[in-house]
Amino acid sequence: MREQIPDTSQPRFVTDKVGTPLRPKGKPLYLLPLVLLCGLLIWLILNMPQWLPKAESPTLPTPQPVAAKLEDTPFQDAQLAKARREAQDILQQLLSVQQTLESQAVSRWAENAMQAALRQAEDGDDFYQQRQFTQALDQYQASLKALQTLQQQSEQVFVKAMTEGQQALVEDDPELALSAFDLAHAIHPEDKDAHAGLLRAQSLPKVLKLLKSSGYAEEDGKIDEAIDFASQAHGLDNQHLRASQTLARLQQSKLDQLHRRYMSEGLTALAAENAGEAINAFNQALKLKPKDADSLDALRQAKSKQLAQRIAGLMRQGQQLEAQERWTEAIENYQQADALQSNLVQVRVALLRATARAELDELLRARLAEPLALRDERQYASATALLEQASRINLPGPRLSDQITTLQHLLVQARDPVSVQLISDNQTEVQLFKVGGLGTFDSKQLHLYPGKYTLLGKREGYREVLHEFILNAGDQAPVIHIRCTEKIGSI
């Protein structure tokens, strides 16, 4: 028999097994019958003369040794090579799926199924060593199918873990939340929601402890300390509903407490005929609760004590502010005067005048802040009407005069076109938003009103390009390149 060279290309899913009495040193079982047969033949040759009857002839023909030569045929060699290739292909897939499942912590959610699938692969190894290639391939394929089924199940396990984790957070169950999100994060470490949920679950025990401390502090009347604990809890997890609600409730409670203090101070001062201090206290209360009816009523009572003097002073201050074109502050003075005693004609007239001028000033400042918007026809018409309104003001004052002059200049510039030179490659389809398609070209000159524009370039097989540019009045003609150069799918 020719010496057999060990085949190093055999697929192995698991490490070589330790030898057993039937498989010493892990050798294949098919050698055992061959060894026994050879031993039997030798024993028969040595003992056969004793069994045969003695003949007259003194000697018998010497038996010729039979050399058994077991060799694989070329066809068997080809079948073996084909089986090895198929097994190797399947094993590559099998190992890839196994690695993916192990990276998804499969041992935590399907340990038994995983081990059963791996045992099928080990059985395939055993069949392969016994040259039973069809059975070996069947086992490998069955193992691969089982692992692929587990891979599909991983998404269901992930979704379930995420759902349980979110519900556990809602129910303030730290252990369940941590267990669920830890599993979800193990399956998909790259998932942002799983990572965020794990962080929330890890911080939940501390959040609950801080909320408990906040509750104790509130019971002891230590509102600032309670707010501090609740604020820490909210800082650890700003999505925790109870922490958010507790913090908001405590802050509102503190506001109510402070509001009551200001109201008490104001009423005490009002009883002592100290209208100035009472007004200050009631104003502080109104800052906390601007629409509080009790605060407004108390403020009116305090102001009524010095009504005439206060109204006159506020009116004088308002007129001074109007002269300085400080309309918002003038309105505040007139409003305070009107609050002291409503329906005074001079106060109402002054208030309407100041309000109208404040609105005009606001419109002019907003219009002057966005000169490029005048390229739009509606904006241009609106600005023209605003200019006419401002020009009708008698004694406009320095600020309004400057605004009128500036707006007139901007309206003229808005209708003074600026030249633009566009450079392309005669293959890119170019579109100018709010203007229209420009087609393909090598070079094109446009005359556009000042403003902000966007070019879009398209070309078959290439990535679209966007180019934004701004034209200001008086600019020299800019040169803008627009072409598609990056092929789709290129690296």
C-alpha positions in Angstrom: 0.0 0.0 0.0 1.4 3.4 -0.9 2.0 5.9 1.9 -0.8 8.3 2.3 0.2 12.0 2.6 -2.0 13.9 5.1 -4.5 16.2 3.4 -4.1 19.7 4.8 -7.0 21.1 2.7 -9.7 19.2 4.6 -12.3 21.7 6.0 -12.4 21.8 9.7 -15.2 23.7 11.5 -13.8 22.8 15.0 -10.4 22.0 16.3 -9.0 18.4 15.9 -10.4 16.0 18.4 -8.3 14.2 21.0 -7.9 10.5 20.1 -10.1 7.7 21.5 -9.6 4.0 21.6 -11.3 3.7 18.3 -9.8 6.8 16.8 -6.2 7.0 18.2 -4.8 10.5 17.8 -7.9 11.5 15.8 -7.2 9.1 12.8 -10.1 8.3 10.6 -12.2 5.2 11.3 -11.8 3.7 7.9 -8.2 2.6 8.6 -9.3 0.2 11.4 -10.9 -2.5 9.2 -7.8 -2.5 6.9 -5.5 -3.0 9.9 -7.6 -5.9 11.2 -7.8 -7.5 7.7 -4.0 -7.5 7.3 -3.5 -9.1 10.8 -6.0 -11.8 10.0 -4.3 -12.7 6.7 -0.9 -12.9 8.5 -2.4 -15.2 11.2 -4.0 -17.5 8.6 -0.8 -17.8 6.7 1.1 -18.9 9.8 -1.4 -21.4 11.1 -2.9 -22.8 7.9 -0.4 -25.8 7.6 -1.6 -27.2 10.9 -5.2 -27.4 9.7 -4.5 -29.1 6.3 -4.4 -33.0 6.1 -0.9 -34.5 5.6 -0.3 -35.6 2.1 2.2 -38.0 0.6 4.0 -35.1 -1.0 6.6 -33.9 1.5 6.1 -30.3 0.5 3.4 -27.9 -0.5 3.7 -24.9 -2.9 4.8 -21.9 -1.1 2.0 -19.4 -0.8 2.6 -16.2 -2.7 1.9 -13.0 -0.7 -0.9 -10.9 -2.0 -0.2 -7.2 -1.9 -3.4 -5.2 -1.5 -3.1 -1.9 -3.2 -5.8 0.5 -2.4 -5.7 3.6 -4.5 -8.2 6.3 -5.4 -9.2 6.4 -9.0 -8.9 9.7 -11.0 -12.7 10.0 -10.9 -12.7 9.6 -7.1 -10.0 12.2 -6.8 -12.1 14.6 -8.8 -15.2 13.9 -6.7 -13.1 14.4 -3.5 -11.7 17.8 -4.8 -15.3 18.9 -5.7 -16.6 18.0 -2.3 -13.8 19.8 -0.6 -14.5 23.0 -2.6 -18.2 22.9 -1.9 -17.5 22.3 1.8 -15.1 25.1 2.0 -17.5 27.5 0.3 -20.3 26.6 2.8 -17.9 26.8 5.7 -16.8 30.3 4.7 -20.5 31.4 4.8 -21.1 29.5 8.0 -18.1 31.1 9.8 -19.1 34.6 8.6 -22.6 34.2 10.0 -21.2 32.7 13.2 -18.9 35.7 13.7 -21.8 38.1 13.1 -24.0 36.3 15.6 -21.3 36.3 18.2 -20.8 40.0 17.7 -24.5 40.4 18.4 -24.2 38.5 21.8 -26.1 35.5 20.5 -25.1 33.6 23.6 -27.4 35.9 25.6 -30.6 35.3 23.7 -30.2 31.9 21.8 -27.4 29.9 23.4 -29.1 26.5 22.9 -30.0 27.1 19.3 -26.5 28.4 18.6 -24.9 25.4 20.1 -27.2 23.0 18.3 -26.3 24.6 15.0 -22.6 24.4 15.8 -23.0 20.7 16.7 -24.4 20.1 13.2 -21.3 21.6 11.8 -19.2 19.3 14.0 -21.2 16.3 12.8 -20.3 17.5 9.3 -16.7 17.3 10.2 -17.1 13.7 11.3 -18.8 12.7 8.1 -16.1 14.4 6.1 -13.4 12.5 7.9 -15.2 9.3 7.0 -15.3 10.3 3.3 -19.1 10.6 3.5 -19.1 13.9 1.6 -22.8 14.1 0.8 -23.8 13.7 4.5 -21.1 16.1 5.5 -22.4 18.8 3.1 -25.9 18.2 4.3 -24.8 18.8 7.9 -22.9 22.0 6.9 -25.9 23.3 5.0 -28.3 22.5 7.9 -25.9 24.3 10.3 -25.7 27.3 8.0 -29.5 27.5 7.6 -29.9 27.4 11.4 -27.4 30.2 11.9 -29.1 32.3 9.2 -32.4 31.8 11.0 -30.9 33.1 14.2 -29.5 36.0 12.3 -33.0 37.0 11.2 -34.3 36.5 14.7 -31.7 39.0 16.1 -33.7 42.0 14.8 -36.9 40.7 16.5 -34.9 40.3 19.8 -33.5 43.8 19.3 -36.9 45.4 18.8 -38.4 43.6 21.8 -35.5 44.6 24.0 -35.8 48.3 23.0 -39.6 48.2 23.7 -39.1 46.6 27.1 -36.4 49.1 27.9 -38.5 52.1 27.0 -41.4 50.8 29.0 -39.1 50.0 32.0 -37.9 53.7 31.9 -41.5 54.9 31.9 -42.2 52.6 34.9 -39.0 53.6 36.7 -37.7 50.0 36.7 -33.8 50.4 36.6 -33.0 46.7 36.6 -35.3 45.8 33.7 -34.3 48.9 31.8 -30.6 48.2 32.2 -31.0 44.5 31.2 -33.1 45.3 28.2 -31.0 48.2 26.8 -27.8 46.3 27.6 -29.0 43.4 25.4 -30.1 45.8 22.6 -26.8 47.6 22.7 -24.9 44.3 22.6 -26.9 43.3 19.5 -26.4 46.6 17.7 -23.6 48.6 19.4 -23.8 51.2 16.7 -27.5 52.0 17.3 -27.8 55.5 18.7 -31.2 54.9 20.4 -29.9 51.7 22.1 -26.9 53.6 23.3 -29.0 56.5 24.5 -31.4 54.1 26.3 -28.5 52.3 28.0 -27.1 55.6 29.3 -30.6 56.6 30.6 -31.0 53.1 32.2 -27.5 53.5 33.9 -28.4 56.9 35.3 -32.0 55.9 36.3 -31.0 54.8 39.9 -29.4 58.1 40.6 -32.3 60.0 39.0 -34.7 58.2 41.3 -32.5 58.8 44.3 -32.3 62.6 43.5 -36.1 62.8 43.1 -36.6 61.1 46.4 -34.3 63.6 48.0 -36.2 66.4 46.3 -39.4 65.1 47.8 -38.0 65.1 51.3 -36.6 68.6 50.9 -40.0 69.8 49.7 -41.7 68.2 52.7 -39.3 70.1 54.9 -40.2 73.4 53.2 -36.7 73.7 51.6 -37.9 74.7 48.2 -34.5 75.8 46.8 -32.9 72.6 47.9 -35.8 70.6 46.4 -35.4 72.5 43.1 -31.6 71.8 43.1 -32.2 68.0 43.5 -34.9 68.0 40.8 -32.6 70.0 38.5 -29.8 67.5 39.0 -32.2 64.6 38.2 -33.4 66.5 35.1 -29.8 67.1 34.1 -29.0 63.4 34.2 -32.0 62.5 32.1 -33.9 65.4 30.5 -36.3 62.8 29.0 -37.5 61.5 32.4 -41.1 62.6 32.6 -41.4 62.7 36.4 -38.1 64.6 36.7 -39.3 67.2 34.2 -42.7 67.5 35.8 -41.2 67.8 39.3 -38.8 70.5 38.3 -41.5 72.5 36.6 -43.9 72.2 39.5 -41.2 73.2 42.0 -40.1 76.2 39.9 -43.8 77.3 39.6 -44.2 76.8 43.4 -41.2 79.0 44.0 -42.5 81.6 41.6 -45.9 81.6 43.4 -44.1 81.9 46.7 -42.0 84.9 45.5 -45.1 86.5 43.9 -47.0 86.3 47.2 -44.1 87.9 49.0 -44.0 90.9 46.6 -47.8 91.3 46.9 -47.6 91.3 50.7 -44.8 93.9 50.7 -46.8 96.1 48.3 -50.0 96.0 50.3 -48.1 96.8 53.5 -46.5 99.8 51.8 -49.9 100.9 50.4 -51.4 100.8 53.9 -48.6 103.0 55.1 -49.3 105.5 52.4 -46.0 104.8 50.7 -47.2 104.6 47.2 -43.7 104.5 45.6 -42.7 101.3 47.4 -46.1 99.8 46.8 -45.8 100.4 43.1 -42.3 98.9 43.0 -43.5 95.8 44.9 -46.5 95.3 42.6 -44.4 95.8 39.5 -42.1 93.0 40.8 -45.1 90.8 41.3 -46.3 91.6 37.7 -42.9 90.6 36.3 -43.4 87.1 37.7 -47.1 87.0 36.6 -47.7 89.7 34.0 -51.4 88.9 33.7 -52.3 88.4 37.3 -55.5 90.2 38.1 -54.8 90.8 41.8 -51.4 92.4 41.0 -52.9 94.7 38.4 -55.7 95.8 40.7 -53.3 96.5 43.5 -51.0 98.4 41.2 -53.9 100.6 40.1 -54.8 101.3 43.7 -51.2 102.4 44.5 -51.0 104.6 41.4 -54.3 106.3 42.1 -52.7 108.0 45.2 -50.4 110.1 43.1 -52.5 110.1 39.9 -52.3 113.7 38.8 -48.6 114.2 39.5 -47.7 110.9 38.1 -49.7 111.4 34.8 -48.1 114.8 34.3 -44.6 113.5 34.9 -45.2 110.5 32.5 -46.6 112.7 29.8 -43.5 115.0 30.0 -41.2 112.1 29.9 -43.1 110.7 26.9 -42.8 113.9 25.0 -39.1 114.1 25.6 -38.6 110.5 24.4 -40.7 111.3 21.3 -38.4 114.2 20.5 -35.5 111.8 20.7 -37.4 109.3 18.5 -37.3 106.7 21.2 -40.8 105.5 20.5 -40.9 102.2 22.5 -39.9 104.0 25.6 -42.4 106.8 25.0 -45.1 104.2 24.5 -44.2 102.7 27.9 -44.6 106.1 29.6 -48.0 106.7 27.9 -49.2 103.2 28.7 -48.3 103.7 32.4 -50.2 107.0 32.4 -53.2 105.4 30.7 -53.0 102.6 33.3 -53.3 105.2 36.1 -56.4 106.7 34.6 -57.9 105.5 31.4 -59.8 107.4 28.8 -57.8 110.6 29.1 -57.8 112.1 25.6 -54.3 113.5 25.7 -52.9 110.2 26.9 -54.7 108.2 24.2 -53.7 110.6 21.4 -50.1 110.5 22.5 -50.2 106.7 22.8 -51.6 106.3 19.3 -49.1 108.6 17.8 -46.2 106.9 19.5 -47.4 103.5 18.6 -47.8 104.4 14.9 -44.3 105.9 14.9 -42.9 102.9 16.7 -44.5 100.5 14.1 -43.2 102.7 11.2 -39.7 102.7 12.8 -39.8 98.9 13.2 -40.9 98.4 9.6 -38.2 100.8 8.3 -35.5 99.1 10.3 -36.5 95.7 9.1 -36.7 96.8 5.5 -33.3 98.5 5.6 -31.7 95.4 7.2 -32.6 93.3 4.1 -31.9 95.3 1.0 -31.4 92.1 -1.1 -35.1 91.3 -0.6 -36.1 94.2 -2.8 -35.4 92.1 -5.9 -38.8 90.5 -5.2 -41.6 92.4 -6.9 -43.9 92.2 -3.9 -41.2 93.3 -1.5 -40.2 96.2 -3.8 -43.9 97.3 -3.9 -44.2 97.0 -0.2 -41.0 99.1 0.4 -42.3 101.7 -2.1 -45.6 102.1 -0.1 -43.6 102.2 3.1 -41.5 105.0 1.8 -44.6 107.0 0.8 -46.0 106.5 4.3 -42.8 107.7 5.9 -42.5 110.7 3.6 -46.0 112.0 4.8 -44.7 112.5 8.4 -44.5 116.1 9.4 -41.3 117.0 11.3 -39.8 113.5 10.8 -36.8 114.0 13.0 -33.1 113.1 12.2 -33.6 109.3 12.5 -36.6 109.1 10.3 -35.1 111.5 7.8 -32.0 109.2 7.5 -34.2 106.1 7.1 -36.2 107.8 4.3 -33.0 108.8 2.4 -31.5 105.4 2.8 -34.6 103.6 1.6 -34.9 105.9 -1.4 -31.3 105.0 -2.3 -31.9 101.2 -1.9 -35.0 101.3 -4.1 -33.0 103.0 -6.9 -30.2 100.4 -6.5 -32.7 97.5 -6.5 -33.6 98.3 -10.1 -30.1 98.8 -11.3 -29.1 95.5 -12.8 -25.7 93.9 -12.1 -23.9 91.9 -14.8 -23.0 88.3 -14.1 -20.7 86.1 -16.2 -21.5 82.4 -16.0 -18.9 79.8 -17.2 -20.0 76.2 -17.8 -18.9 73.2 -20.0 -21.7 73.2 -22.6 -22.8 69.8 -21.2 -24.3 70.8 -17.8 -28.0 71.8 -17.9 -28.1 75.0 -15.8 -31.2 76.5 -14.0 -31.4 79.8 -12.1 -34.0 79.5 -9.4 -36.8 82.1 -9.5 -35.5 83.0 -13.0 -35.7 79.9 -15.2 -33.7 77.4 -17.2 -30.5 78.6 -18.9 -29.8 75.4 -20.8 -26.3 74.4 -21.7 -23.5 76.8 -22.6 -19.8 77.5 -22.4 -20.3 81.2 -21.3 -23.3 83.3 -20.7 -23.8 86.8 -19.4 -26.8 87.8 -17.4 -28.1 91.1 -16.0 -29.8 90.6 -12.6 -31.1 92.8 -9.9 -29.2 92.8 -6.7 -30.2 89.9 -4.5 -29.4 86.3 -3.5 -29.5 83.7 -6.3 -29.1 79.9 -6.6 -27.8 78.0 -9.6 -28.5 74.3 -10.2 -26.4 72.2 -12.5 -27.6 68.8 -13.9 -25.8 66.4 -16.2 -26.6 62.8 -17.1 -24.5 60.4 -15.1 -23.1 63.2 -12.9 -23.9 64.5 -9.4 -26.0 67.7 -9.3 -24.3 70.9 -8.1 -25.8 73.9 -6.4 -24.1 77.3 -6.3 -25.4 80.3 -4.3 -24.2 83.8 -4.9 -25.2 87.3 -3.8 -25.3 90.4 -6.0 -24.9 93.7 -4.3 -25.7 97.0 -6.0 -22.5 98.5 -7.5 -20.6 95.2 -7.6 -18.3 94.6 -10.5 -19.5 91.8 -12.8 -18.6 88.5 -11.0 -17.5 85.3 -12.8 -19.3 82.2 -11.6 -18.4 78.7 -12.7 -21.1 76.0 -12.8 -20.5 72.5 -14.1 -21.1 68.9 -13.1 -17.7 67.2 -12.7 -18.3 64.3 -10.2 -19.5 61.1 -11.9 -22.1 59.1 -10.0 -20.6 56.0 -8.5 -17.0 57.2 -8.8 -14.7 56.9 -5.8 
